[in-house]
Amino acid sequence: MRGSGASAGPYASFNLGLHVGDEKMRVIENRHRLIEELGLPSSPQWLTQVHGNRVIEAGLMAGAPEADATFTSAAGRVCAVMTADCLPILLCSRDGGAVAAVHAGWKGLAGGVVESAVAALGTRELLAWLGPAIGPDAFEVGEAVRSLFTALDSAFTGAFRPAGEDKWLADIYQLGRVILTRAGLQPDAIHGGGWCTHDQPDDFFSYRRDRVTGRMATLIWRE
């Protein structure tokens, strides 16, 4: 959610991204509030996200390393990803022994970031939760994006609806579900979805809607 923070203007008000043009001290204040309001056991492992498929272990690298997913089996380490339309995916092993957070835009989904995170956790006995992302009525893509996915697997075909010449509406939640099932998760182990960051401006930041905007965080950790 984007409320209850210190940021103003297009970043109002709970922007957690240092890379989007907001005042640094406001973002730092928001990150302090995040820790306090959620009672986090430690500062989150922030990432420099690049729409790739690199996964790192939380808490082992200083600063904000370049990666698009983070995992841990240690208690008290907070995995985090930031989004403003892309799909945040949280994973946990069924025994609760390991968790991961994944930043999954269409490039990351096509490039294997979900599969990399599943491999890092070391088990396919997983539960997944799909966080707030751009909805299927707002996510317009070109033919090149659709062809990229359908060339990988015909199961992706149902995630696209025609929206004009060489244009398609993509269901990023469905893309995520297909990839998770391909990675070994059972369909009934995949939860969440159903929001639209683009069409819910009071609740969510959206890069596609506003261009200049903040970032939300999706977090997971072991007690």
NORQUI-V467540 format. One line per field, one symbol per residue. ss: DSSP state (H for helix, E for strand, - for the rest). phi: phi as a letter, one per 30 degrees, with the letter a starting at -180 (. if undefined). psi: psi as a letter, one per 20 degrees, with the letter a starting at -180 (. if undefined). A space follows every 50 residues. Layout:
# NORQUI-V467540
ss: ???
phi: ???
psi: ???
This chain:
# NORQUI-V467540
ss: --------HHH------------HHHHHHHHHHHHHHH------E--E-- ----EEE--------E--EEEE-----EEEEEE---EEEEEEE-----EE EEEE-HHHHHH-HHHHHHHHH----EEEEE---------EEEHHHHHHHH HH-HHHHHHEEE----EEEE-HHHHHHHHHHH----HHHEEE-------- ------HHHH-----EEEEEE--
phi: .cdiccdbidcdbcdccdccjddedddddddddedddciddaddddbcdb icbdbbddicbdibddababbaccdiccdbbcbakdcdbcbbdddidaba bbcbdddddddjdddddddddiacdbcbbcddbdddcbcdbddddededd ddadddeddbbdbkdhbbcccdddeddddddddjddedccbiijcbedcb ddcbdbdddcicadbccbbaacd
psi: qjrkairrcijpilpjpijjirpghgggghhghggghilqirpqnqqopj kbjppqpqiipqbnqorjqqrqjqqipopqqqrlhropppqqqhjjiqrq pponahghghijhghggghhhjqjmqqqpoaprpriiinprrhhgghggh hgpiiigijpqqkapkqqppnhghgggggghhiiqqhjiprarirohgjm hhhqqoghgiforaqqqpqqrp.
